[in-house]
Amino acid sequence: MRKEGQNKMLEYFKKILSKVSFDSKLFEKELKKALKALLASEIEELRSWCYAQFIGLYPDILQRCFFPNPPILQTAR
């Protein structure tokens, strides 16, 4: 039963993100909320869905939310 309830949460957040996609700040706020509420497996599904739906609109937000700490690149001196 928990899995079904969690799947409903994933669908809920997809619906919310679609509805707030007109506003970048609201979109990022709701995406961060979703990332705190969902399980790791659901986050992977949400990530795939978000990239398919919103990469053209919000590539920076998606990068910042799904990959918040990019590796530090060493520069040659």
Secondary structure, 3 states (H helix, E strand, C coil): CHHHHHHHHHHHHHHHHHHCCCCHHHHHHHHHHHHHHCCHHHHHHHHHHHHHHHCCCCHHHHHHHHCCCCCCCCCCC
